[in-house]
Amino acid sequence: MTGLCGWALAGRPLPAPEARAALGGMSRPLDRAGGEATSLFSGNSACFVRSWRSVRRAVETEGLLAAIDGAPLWTDVRLAKIARESGHPAALVEAYRLFGDGFLSSLKGSFSVAVVDHGRRRLLLAVDRMGIGRLYHARTADGGLAFGTSADAVAAHPGVAATLSEQGIFDYLFFYMSPAPSTIYREQSKLLAGEMLIADADGVRTERYWRMPYREIASGTEAALEERLRTLLGESVARCVANEPPDRIGAFLSGGLDSSTMTGLLCRESGAGVRAFTIGFDSEGFDEMPYAAAAAQHFGADHVAYYIRSDDLMDAVPRLADGYDEPFGNSSAVPTWCCAREARARGVDVMIAGDGGDELFAGNDRYRHFGIFERYNALPAILRNGLVGPAVSALSGMGVTRLAARAQNFLRLAAMPMPDRTFAHHVLVATPLQDIFESDFLSAIDPDAPVAGIRALYQDCESSSMVQRMMAVDLQRTLADNDLLKVGRASEMAGIEVRYPFLDDDLVEFSAGIPGSLLMQGGELRGFYKHCFRDFLPPGTLTKQKHGFGLPTVEWMRLDPRMNDIVMDAMSGFGKRGYVRKAFIELVAKNLAPDGSPYISNSAWDIMMLELWLQSRGFAA
């Protein structure tokens, strides 16, 4: 694992032996991969950086300690020249000296940065615009601030406690991950995508240095926009693989729009023989291997197909539970890790992934689904109140109960504001919480906090378009908090570095200028994107239903005896922690029977991964 960690602004300088021991403990979670490590100590500050690419990523000069991790790009010509000749840390020092906090407008790509200004007793932390990089932070006992790209690293600082947060437990069960800026620990927070932190004599504060610059009117004809998209995406793929040996590069290929596009553009850039890796499932409704094989054949890629087995699952689950620095329940981390493992076994170091396409080009079904309610609410009030309402009441009076119930549910959802409507059917919204959680646990949390965080993201978007506002929410919650963490960490565990062409800064800003109505032209998800690549992608890819990189979790928990034992043991252990009621654990276990409800039994996976993570970190029941 690569990354950085350290502390700044401590109340007193640590003696050298103590400082080295403290930094050694913090750096241990980052020591799982090779590369060059740099340790810096200066008075009451210290920093450790480990780079996969064996490139120095931290310097101390001119009263500044500067560290940077990731794949940064400098848009300022002078800074780019310094980065080429002297390294990114030197460019970071010069950028901060010239522009102060404003240097972030010249920094693109993926990154986590820390700048300690000794003269001003000031610390700046920041992550890239899309949240590929990560940074956690916590106050230390002596008034300083510990930071790191891993929550484990921050928790290892001797002046930082690692106390489980009841709110963090609830948030995890709501999202099956820990949403920024909160964490599973009471003492820690983490930065949102495009956010920076300043710590100085005035305290600690965060602010967004970048927001998605949405526009609701297209800046060009549809044909010109399509040509620009094809150009930008092709250039982004080329940059992602520049200077990489072709035999060390591969692509994730699920058979969907984005992974197929990435595979095709990679083949166009690198030539024939590009290896594309697909995970298949011997389970009806989950296997997309035929679509992936068709795409590989269409582009002339060397298709490597692997069908996941029960043994793979048994191997992956404990690895993944321990490998994430916060509990992570997205079950598609399993096929992601298996896919990366197969690629690494064949000599691949770098993988191209299609993450971000749905969040930039309107590919999530809820964008279309909730647009129906917006169109209904745009009808004149006299029609909604004077015609539709009475008609629904009449249906109920006529005994057409099923249709009446559906109509009443529609009206109920239509009356809810956005974005609350998106969680109306969530089990932790639709079910009385006292039926799930113990009273002491409920008294320690704010049950509205998860949705309140979504509201804040929705309202922070400067667009009035519902589609663009929902995409802004998904850029943080679905992409940065979930998918990028899933793919990046699972692949890193397998020894693979992942690159994301869709998240190129220029391409991202271009996508913000395409109105939601054009993105979903004809009411079709990804309508603009599909039309743009209609002559490039296989016909079957353009017409297939959206699936995702999932796996038959419920089926395996039910039918595989070994997996069922792990799940049941984990749920039993979690039930003893005082968070959830015994009756709820029993309900979930009951629904793992073959005739049980998948809606309820899905919770078993999330509980299992949480409990295994708690055990891996030594939290006793």
Backbone hydrogen bonds, N-H to C=O, Kabsch-Sander energy under -0.5 kcal/mol:
donor,donor_aa,acceptor,acceptor_aa,energy
3,G,50,R,-2.1
5,C,48,F,-2.2
6,G,147,F,-2.3
7,W,46,A,-2.0
8,A,145,L,-1.7
10,A,44,N,-1.5
11,G,142,D,-0.5
14,L,43,G,-0.5
19,A,15,P,-2.9
20,R,16,A,-2.7
21,A,17,P,-2.0
22,A,18,E,-2.7
23,L,19,A,-2.7
24,G,20,R,-2.2
25,G,21,A,-2.0
26,M,22,A,-2.1
27,S,23,L,-2.3
28,R,24,G,-1.0
30,L,27,S,-1.9
31,D,28,R,-1.8
33,A,1,M,-0.7
33,A,30,L,-0.5
36,E,51,S,-1.1
38,T,49,V,-2.6
40,L,47,C,-2.8
42,S,45,S,-2.7
45,S,42,S,-1.8
46,A,7,W,-2.3
47,C,40,L,-2.3
48,F,5,C,-3.0
49,V,38,T,-2.2
50,R,3,G,-2.9
51,S,36,E,-2.6
54,S,51,S,-1.2
59,V,66,A,-2.4
61,T,64,L,-2.4
64,L,61,T,-2.1
65,L,116,V,-2.3
66,A,59,V,-2.8
66,A,64,L,-0.5
67,A,114,A,-2.6
68,I,57,R,-2.3
69,D,112,S,-2.4
71,A,110,S,-1.8
73,L,108,K,-2.4
75,T,73,L,-0.5
75,T,106,S,-2.5
76,D,106,S,-0.6
80,A,76,D,-2.6
81,K,77,V,-1.9
82,I,78,R,-1.9
83,A,79,L,-2.5
84,R,80,A,-2.0
85,E,81,K,-2.2
86,S,82,I,-3.5
87,G,82,I,-0.8
87,G,83,A,-1.1
91,A,87,G,-1.6
92,L,88,H,-2.5
93,V,89,P,-2.3
94,E,90,A,-2.1
95,A,91,A,-2.6
96,Y,92,L,-2.5
97,R,93,V,-2.3
98,L,94,E,-2.2
99,F,95,A,-2.9
100,G,96,Y,-1.9
102,G,99,F,-1.7
103,F,100,G,-1.8
104,L,101,D,-1.5
105,S,102,G,-1.7
106,S,103,F,-1.9
107,L,104,L,-0.9
108,K,73,L,-3.5
108,K,106,S,-0.6
110,S,71,A,-1.2
112,S,69,D,-1.8
113,V,126,A,-2.7
114,A,67,A,-2.3
115,V,124,L,-2.5
116,V,65,L,-3.1
117,D,115,V,-0.6
117,D,122,R,-3.3
118,H,63,G,-2.0
118,H,116,V,-0.9
119,G,63,G,-0.6
121,R,117,D,-0.6
121,R,118,H,-0.9
122,R,117,D,-1.9
123,L,199,A,-2.6
124,L,115,V,-2.4
125,L,197,L,-2.2
126,A,113,V,-1.8
127,V,195,E,-1.6
128,D,111,F,-1.8
131,G,128,D,-0.8
136,Y,148,G,-3.6
137,H,189,S,-2.4
138,A,146,A,-2.0
140,T,144,G,-2.2
141,A,159,G,-1.0
143,G,140,T,-2.0
145,L,8,A,-2.5
146,A,138,A,-3.0
147,F,6,G,-2.6
148,G,136,Y,-1.8
149,T,4,L,-2.4
154,V,150,S,-1.7
155,A,151,A,-2.5
156,A,152,D,-1.1
157,H,154,V,-1.5
160,V,157,H,-2.0
165,S,184,I,-2.6
166,E,164,L,-0.5
169,I,165,S,-2.2
170,F,166,E,-2.3
171,D,167,Q,-3.1
172,Y,168,G,-2.3
173,L,169,I,-2.3
174,F,170,F,-1.7
175,F,171,D,-2.5
176,Y,172,Y,-3.9
182,S,179,P,-1.2
186,R,163,T,-2.6
189,S,137,H,-2.1
190,K,181,P,-2.1
191,L,135,L,-2.1
194,G,128,D,-2.6
195,E,192,L,-1.3
196,M,207,E,-2.6
197,L,125,L,-2.8
198,I,205,R,-2.8
199,A,123,L,-2.4
200,D,203,G,-2.2
203,G,200,D,-1.9
205,R,198,I,-2.3
207,E,196,M,-2.1
209,Y,194,G,-1.7
209,Y,207,E,-0.6
210,W,194,G,-1.4
214,Y,212,M,-2.0
215,R,512,A,-2.6
219,S,513,G,-0.6
220,G,218,A,-0.7
225,L,221,T,-2.4
226,E,222,E,-2.3
227,E,223,A,-2.1
228,R,224,A,-2.2
229,L,225,L,-2.3
230,R,226,E,-2.3
231,T,227,E,-2.0
232,L,228,R,-2.8
233,L,229,L,-2.6
234,G,230,R,-1.9
235,E,231,T,-2.4
236,S,232,L,-2.2
237,V,233,L,-2.2
238,A,234,G,-2.0
239,R,235,E,-2.2
240,C,236,S,-2.1
241,V,237,V,-1.2
242,A,238,A,-0.6
242,A,239,R,-0.7
244,E,241,V,-2.0
248,R,245,P,-2.4
249,I,246,P,-1.3
250,G,350,V,-2.2
251,A,275,R,-1.7
252,F,352,I,-2.2
253,L,277,F,-2.7
260,S,256,G,-1.8
261,T,257,L,-2.2
262,M,258,D,-2.6
263,T,259,S,-2.2
264,G,260,S,-2.5
265,L,261,T,-2.7
266,L,262,M,-2.4
267,C,263,T,-2.3
268,R,264,G,-2.2
269,E,265,L,-1.9
270,S,266,L,-3.1
271,G,267,C,-2.2
273,G,300,G,-1.3
274,V,271,G,-0.7
275,R,249,I,-0.7
276,A,274,V,-0.5
276,A,302,D,-2.2
277,F,251,A,-3.0
278,T,304,V,-2.5
280,G,306,Y,-2.7
283,S,281,F,-2.1
286,F,283,S,-1.9
287,D,283,S,-1.0
288,E,286,F,-0.5
291,Y,288,E,-0.6
292,A,288,E,-2.0
293,A,289,M,-3.0
294,A,290,P,-2.1
295,A,291,Y,-2.1
296,A,292,A,-2.6
297,Q,293,A,-2.4
298,H,294,A,-2.4
299,F,295,A,-1.9
300,G,296,A,-1.0
301,A,296,A,-2.5
302,D,274,V,-3.1
303,H,301,A,-0.9
304,V,276,A,-3.1
304,V,302,D,-0.5
305,A,303,H,-0.7
306,Y,278,T,-2.3
308,I,280,G,-2.4
308,I,306,Y,-0.6
313,L,309,R,-1.7
314,M,310,S,-2.4
315,D,311,D,-1.8
316,A,312,D,-2.8
317,V,313,L,-2.5
319,R,315,D,-1.0
320,L,316,A,-3.0
321,A,317,V,-2.5
322,D,318,P,-1.8
323,G,319,R,-2.4
324,Y,320,L,-1.5
329,G,176,Y,-2.9
331,S,329,G,-0.8
333,A,330,N,-2.0
334,V,331,S,-1.8
336,T,332,S,-1.6
337,W,333,A,-2.6
338,C,334,V,-2.5
339,C,335,P,-2.6
340,A,336,T,-2.5
341,R,337,W,-2.7
342,E,338,C,-2.2
343,A,339,C,-2.0
344,R,340,A,-2.7
345,A,341,R,-2.1
346,R,342,E,-0.6
346,R,343,A,-1.0
347,G,344,R,-1.9
348,V,343,A,-2.2
349,D,248,R,-2.5
350,V,248,R,-2.2
351,M,497,E,-2.7
352,I,250,G,-2.1
353,A,499,R,-2.5
357,G,354,G,-1.4
360,L,356,G,-1.6
361,F,357,G,-2.3
362,A,358,D,-0.6
363,G,358,D,-2.2
364,N,358,D,-0.5
367,Y,364,N,-1.9
368,R,364,N,-0.6
368,R,365,D,-0.6
369,H,365,D,-2.6
370,F,366,R,-2.6
371,G,367,Y,-0.6
372,I,368,R,-0.9
372,I,369,H,-0.9
373,F,369,H,-0.6
374,E,370,F,-1.4
375,R,371,G,-2.2
376,Y,372,I,-2.0
377,N,373,F,-2.7
378,A,374,E,-1.1
379,L,376,Y,-1.6
383,L,380,P,-1.3
384,R,380,P,-1.8
385,N,381,A,-3.2
386,G,381,A,-0.6
386,G,382,I,-1.2
387,L,383,L,-1.4
388,V,383,L,-2.4
389,G,384,R,-1.8
391,A,387,L,-1.9
392,V,388,V,-2.2
393,S,389,G,-2.1
394,A,390,P,-2.2
395,L,391,A,-1.9
396,S,392,V,-1.8
397,G,393,S,-2.0
398,M,394,A,-1.8
399,G,396,S,-1.3
400,V,395,L,-2.0
401,T,399,G,-2.1
404,A,400,V,-2.4
405,A,401,T,-2.7
406,R,402,R,-2.0
407,A,403,L,-2.4
408,Q,404,A,-2.7
409,N,405,A,-2.2
410,F,406,R,-2.1
411,L,407,A,-2.3
412,R,408,Q,-2.2
413,L,409,N,-2.4
414,A,410,F,-2.6
415,A,411,L,-1.6
416,M,412,R,-0.6
416,M,413,L,-1.0
421,R,417,P,-1.7
422,T,419,P,-1.8
423,F,420,D,-2.0
424,A,421,R,-1.4
426,H,423,F,-1.5
429,V,426,H,-2.1
430,A,426,H,-3.5
431,T,427,V,-1.2
435,D,432,P,-1.9
436,I,433,L,-1.5
437,F,433,L,-3.1
438,E,579,Y,-2.1
442,L,438,E,-2.2
443,S,439,S,-2.0
444,A,440,D,-0.6
444,A,441,F,-1.2
445,I,442,L,-1.1
449,A,446,D,-1.9
452,A,448,D,-2.7
453,G,449,A,-2.3
454,I,450,P,-1.4
455,R,451,V,-2.6
456,A,452,A,-2.2
457,L,453,G,-1.8
458,Y,454,I,-2.6
459,Q,455,R,-3.0
460,D,456,A,-1.6
461,C,457,L,-0.8
461,C,458,Y,-0.6
469,R,465,S,-2.4
470,M,466,M,-2.5
471,M,467,V,-2.3
472,A,468,Q,-2.1
473,V,469,R,-2.0
474,D,470,M,-2.4
475,L,471,M,-2.1
476,Q,472,A,-0.9
476,Q,473,V,-0.9
477,R,473,V,-2.8
478,T,474,D,-0.6
479,L,474,D,-2.7
480,A,475,L,-1.9
481,D,476,Q,-3.2
483,D,478,T,-2.6
484,L,479,L,-3.2
485,L,479,L,-0.5
486,K,482,N,-3.0
487,V,483,D,-2.9
488,G,484,L,-2.5
489,R,485,L,-2.1
490,A,486,K,-2.0
491,S,487,V,-2.1
492,E,488,G,-2.2
493,M,489,R,-2.2
494,A,490,A,-0.8
494,A,491,S,-0.7
495,G,492,E,-1.5
496,I,491,S,-2.6
497,E,349,D,-2.9
499,R,351,M,-2.5
503,L,500,Y,-1.7
504,D,501,P,-1.5
508,V,504,D,-2.7
509,E,505,D,-2.4
510,F,506,D,-2.0
511,S,507,L,-2.4
512,A,508,V,-1.4
513,G,510,F,-1.6
514,I,511,S,-1.7
518,L,515,P,-0.8
519,L,515,P,-2.4
520,M,516,G,-2.0
521,Q,518,L,-1.5
523,G,520,M,-2.1
524,E,521,Q,-1.2
526,R,362,A,-2.0
527,G,519,L,-0.5
527,G,524,E,-1.9
528,F,519,L,-1.8
530,K,526,R,-3.2
531,H,527,G,-2.1
532,C,528,F,-2.2
533,F,529,Y,-2.0
534,R,531,H,-0.9
536,F,533,F,-1.4
537,L,533,F,-2.4
541,T,538,P,-0.8
542,L,538,P,-1.4
543,T,539,P,-1.3
544,K,540,G,-1.4
550,G,548,G,-1.1
553,T,551,L,-2.7
556,W,552,P,-2.2
557,M,553,T,-2.6
558,R,554,V,-1.9
559,L,555,E,-2.6
560,D,556,W,-2.1
564,N,560,D,-2.8
565,D,561,P,-2.1
566,I,562,R,-1.8
567,V,563,M,-2.5
568,M,564,N,-2.6
569,D,565,D,-2.5
570,A,566,I,-2.5
571,M,567,V,-2.8
572,S,568,M,-2.3
573,G,569,D,-2.4
574,F,570,A,-2.7
575,G,571,M,-2.2
576,K,572,S,-0.5
576,K,573,G,-1.2
577,R,574,F,-1.8
579,Y,574,F,-0.5
581,R,436,I,-3.2
584,F,581,R,-0.6
585,I,581,R,-1.7
586,E,582,K,-2.3
587,L,583,A,-2.0
588,V,584,F,-2.5
589,A,585,I,-2.5
590,K,586,E,-2.5
591,N,587,L,-1.8
592,L,589,A,-1.4
593,A,590,K,-1.5
596,G,593,A,-2.5
600,I,597,S,-0.5
601,S,597,S,-2.8
602,N,598,P,-1.9
603,S,600,I,-1.6
604,A,601,S,-1.7
605,W,601,S,-0.5
605,W,602,N,-0.8
606,D,602,N,-1.0
607,I,603,S,-2.5
608,M,604,A,-2.6
609,M,605,W,-2.6
610,L,606,D,-2.0
611,E,607,I,-2.8
612,L,608,M,-2.7
613,W,609,M,-1.8
614,L,610,L,-2.6
615,Q,611,E,-2.4
616,S,612,L,-2.2
617,R,613,W,-1.5
618,G,615,Q,-1.4
619,F,614,L,-2.6
620,A,618,G,-1.0
